[in-house]
Amino acid sequence: TSLGVFFLCVVAAAVYLPNVARTWPLRPVRYLGEVSYGIYLWHLFAIEACLRIVGLGPVEFLLATLTFTLLAASASWHFFERPLLDFGRRFRADRLSRVKSAQSGRT
């Protein structure tokens, strides 16, 4: 019975989580999810760049690395990834509309 209740809670959380993620306190976490691929791509470059800065203590190194990573990930999301995704969606929508119009013309 307790296992069933647990899985009921998991399903309920999965159903309501997208609505909860849109609320104000979780917007930064949602944004991190959007730029997460950029974080993955840029974190090693940020570490390498921060290693070249002389005199950084551990906390400063962490803050500099996080800042550089998030800035690079945000820039790549806004100037590269999102425009390409939007283009792909428009291209796909145009292609689907052409296919549907061609199919309706045949019948």
C-alpha positions, 0 to 999 in steps of 0.5 A, a space after each residue: 500500500 505504501 509503495 502504491 501511495 509513493 508512486 501516486 505521489 510521483 505521478 502527481 508530481 510529474 503532472 503538476 511540476 510543469 505548472 509549478 515550474 512556471 511560478 516566480 521562485 522557480 524561474 531561475 531553475 527553469 532557465 538553467 534547464 533551458 541553457 543546460 546544454 550550453 552549461 555542459 558545452 562551456 564549463 570546461 572552457 570556463 575552467 580552463 580560462 579561470 585556471 589562467 587567472 593568477 591569484 584566485 582562491 578557491 571561492 573566487 575560482 568557483 564564482 568566476 567559473 560559474 559566472 563565465 559558464 552561465 554567461 557563455 551558456 546564456 549567450 549561446 542559447 539566446 544567439 545560437 540555439 534558440 534561433 536555430 530551434 525557431 527556424 527548425 520549427 518554422 521550417 517544419 511547419 511550412 513543410 507540413 502545411 505544404 504536404 497537407 495542401 498537396 494531399 488535399 489537392 489530390 483527393 
